[in-house]
Structure formats: structure tokens, C-alpha cells
């Protein structure tokens, strides 16, 4: 039997090709959407299987206890199978804020991801003794209130101290910007 050719065959080919393309696009969209798994959530901060760079900012954090610098460790919020939206890479005090959209994250949320206390009467494993206090500054300006409520905003330098004595924080990568 001879092969038929003609307008109807061409239209069937176009329809089948279009359906195939739609199916492939649907599969790719489904796979992309399901490839970002959420493994944990701490104080509203998710830990997901892939880095989220839709919203990407940095804040610098320095901590001093009785005049001594306490380094902010590397790899806070970085797990074997997931990465929290608030995390560190090297131990340089740079807090990475990487989320699927702009959110109002706080220093308290970062400390929760870290698993450390922060508040008016607690800084890491320390509590103020007689005549001591926990103080905070943002870009050199005093912050009044609970330091856990400090917003994490792009290019800001946050210093948390328990003292006296109060020390001189290390320089921030944002100084001079």
C-alpha cells in the first residue's frame, strides 16, 4: 500500500509534535519544582536542598564578650543535605541571606538557626553579671531593644557586645562603601 502524503498528514504531524513538546515542558517544570525539597524550618527559616538566590543579601556580624572577639563560625546553617536561608560560609562574620523572595529576617532567627541564645539577658552561653549589659549597634548607631529583633538588612554591620569591658570590633567588609 503506498504512503499517503498531503495536508491532513502534515497537520497530524504538527499536532503530535506540539503535544510532545507540551509534555516535555510539563515534565521539566514538574521536575524543577520538586527538586527543591524543604528538610527543616527553624523560626520560619527554611533549610532546602538547593541554594536560593532569588533574594540574596549580606549583613556583617561581630560579637564581643567582655572585650574579646568571639568569631562567628563557618558553616552555620549549612547541613549535609540542605542549606538554611540564613547561613555563613567562612568564619568571617558575613551572614548570607538567600531566600526565594524578600523577607524580613532578624538576627534572632539567625541565632536560632545557629542554635545559640540571643536576647537582652543572653548572648551565646553568656549572661550579664553585675554591672554588665548586652548592647548592640547597627552601622555604629545604638540599637535599643531586644537584639534578637535586629533586622538583617543588606550591607549592614551589626555588633553585639556583652560588657563592660567593651572592645573594638573587627572591621566590616562594608566599611568605606
JOPE-V351657 format. One record per pair of residues at least 24 apart in sequence whose ideal C-beta (glycine too) atoms are under 8 Angstrom apart, sorted by sequence separation. I is the first residue (numbers start at 1). J is the second residue. D is the distance in Angstrom with one decimal. If there is no record, write none. Layout:
((I & J & D) (I & J & D))
This chain:
((86 & 110 & 4.7) (123 & 147 & 7.8) (136 & 160 & 5.1) (135 & 160 & 7.6) (136 & 161 & 7.6) (87 & 113 & 7.2) (120 & 146 & 5.4) (134 & 160 & 6.9) (135 & 161 & 5.2) (86 & 113 & 5.3) (119 & 146 & 5.8) (120 & 147 & 7.2) (134 & 161 & 7.2) (135 & 162 & 8.0) (119 & 147 & 7.0) (134 & 162 & 5.2) (135 & 163 & 7.5) (84 & 113 & 4.9) (118 & 147 & 5.8) (119 & 148 & 5.4) (133 & 162 & 7.4) (47 & 77 & 7.3) (118 & 148 & 4.9) (132 & 162 & 6.2) (133 & 163 & 7.4) (62 & 93 & 5.6) (132 & 163 & 6.1) (135 & 166 & 7.2) (45 & 77 & 7.8) (47 & 79 & 6.1) (49 & 81 & 6.5) (51 & 83 & 5.6) (61 & 93 & 4.9) (132 & 164 & 6.7) (49 & 82 & 5.6) (50 & 83 & 7.5) (52 & 85 & 6.4) (60 & 93 & 5.3) (61 & 94 & 7.9) (77 & 110 & 7.9) (131 & 164 & 7.3) (48 & 82 & 5.6) (49 & 83 & 8.0) (60 & 94 & 5.8) (61 & 95 & 5.5) (76 & 110 & 7.6) (128 & 162 & 6.1) (47 & 82 & 4.0) (48 & 83 & 6.5) (59 & 94 & 7.8) (60 & 95 & 7.3) (47 & 83 & 6.5) (58 & 94 & 5.5) (59 & 95 & 4.8) (77 & 113 & 4.6) (126 & 162 & 5.4) (47 & 84 & 4.6) (48 & 85 & 7.7) (58 & 95 & 6.6) (76 & 113 & 6.5) (77 & 114 & 7.2) (111 & 148 & 6.7) (123 & 160 & 6.2) (46 & 84 & 7.0) (47 & 85 & 7.9) (58 & 96 & 6.0) (59 & 97 & 6.8) (76 & 114 & 4.7) (108 & 146 & 7.6) (40 & 79 & 7.8) (45 & 84 & 5.4) (46 & 85 & 5.8) (58 & 97 & 6.7) (108 & 147 & 7.7) (123 & 162 & 4.8) (39 & 79 & 7.3) (45 & 85 & 5.1) (56 & 96 & 7.6) (57 & 97 & 4.5) (107 & 147 & 6.2) (108 & 148 & 2.9) (45 & 86 & 5.3) (56 & 97 & 7.1) (73 & 114 & 7.9) (107 & 148 & 6.1) (108 & 149 & 6.4) (39 & 81 & 6.1) (40 & 82 & 6.8) (42 & 84 & 7.1) (55 & 97 & 7.2) (56 & 98 & 5.1) (106 & 148 & 6.4) (107 & 149 & 7.5) (108 & 150 & 7.7) (110 & 152 & 6.6) (118 & 160 & 7.4) (39 & 82 & 4.2) (55 & 98 & 7.0) (106 & 149 & 5.8) (107 & 150 & 4.1) (109 & 152 & 7.8) (38 & 82 & 7.8) (40 & 84 & 7.9) (55 & 99 & 4.7) (106 & 150 & 6.2) (107 & 151 & 7.8) (37 & 82 & 7.6) (53 & 98 & 5.8) (54 & 99 & 7.0) (55 & 100 & 6.8) (106 & 151 & 5.9) (107 & 152 & 6.2) (52 & 98 & 5.2) (54 & 100 & 4.9) (55 & 101 & 5.5) (61 & 107 & 7.4) (105 & 151 & 7.3) (106 & 152 & 6.3) (51 & 98 & 6.1) (52 & 99 & 5.4) (54 & 101 & 6.1) (55 & 102 & 4.9) (104 & 151 & 6.2) (105 & 152 & 4.6) (52 & 100 & 4.9) (55 & 103 & 7.2) (61 & 110 & 7.6) (107 & 158 & 6.3) (46 & 99 & 8.0) (107 & 160 & 7.7) (70 & 124 & 6.7) (97 & 152 & 5.6) (95 & 152 & 6.3) (97 & 154 & 7.6) (65 & 123 & 6.7) (65 & 124 & 7.1) (45 & 105 & 7.0) (63 & 123 & 7.1) (63 & 124 & 7.2) (65 & 126 & 5.4) (45 & 109 & 5.2) (43 & 108 & 7.1) (44 & 109 & 6.5) (45 & 110 & 7.9) (43 & 109 & 4.7) (66 & 132 & 7.8) (86 & 152 & 7.1) (42 & 109 & 7.6) (45 & 112 & 7.3) (45 & 113 & 5.5) (43 & 112 & 4.1) (42 & 112 & 5.1) (43 & 113 & 7.4) (42 & 113 & 5.1) (93 & 170 & 7.3) (93 & 172 & 7.8) (94 & 173 & 6.7) (92 & 173 & 7.7) (59 & 152 & 4.7) (59 & 153 & 6.4) (57 & 152 & 7.6) (59 & 154 & 7.1) (62 & 157 & 7.4) (64 & 159 & 7.2) (57 & 153 & 7.2) (58 & 154 & 6.4) (59 & 155 & 7.5) (60 & 156 & 7.2) (62 & 158 & 7.3) (63 & 159 & 7.8) (64 & 160 & 7.5) (65 & 161 & 7.5) (66 & 162 & 6.4) (67 & 163 & 6.2) (57 & 154 & 3.6) (58 & 155 & 7.0) (59 & 156 & 4.9) (60 & 157 & 4.8) (61 & 158 & 5.0) (62 & 159 & 4.7) (63 & 160 & 5.2) (64 & 161 & 4.5) (65 & 162 & 4.9) (66 & 163 & 5.5) (67 & 164 & 7.7) (57 & 155 & 7.6) (59 & 157 & 7.6) (60 & 158 & 6.8) (61 & 159 & 7.9) (62 & 160 & 7.4) (63 & 161 & 7.6) (64 & 162 & 7.4) (65 & 163 & 7.6) (66 & 164 & 7.6) (67 & 165 & 3.9) (69 & 167 & 6.8) (59 & 158 & 6.0) (61 & 160 & 7.3) (64 & 163 & 7.2) (66 & 165 & 5.9) (67 & 166 & 6.4) (68 & 167 & 6.6) (67 & 167 & 3.9) (69 & 169 & 7.2) (69 & 170 & 6.1) (64 & 166 & 6.9) (64 & 167 & 4.6) (64 & 169 & 6.1) (62 & 169 & 3.9) (62 & 170 & 5.8) (62 & 172 & 7.4) (60 & 172 & 4.4) (60 & 173 & 6.0) (60 & 174 & 6.0))
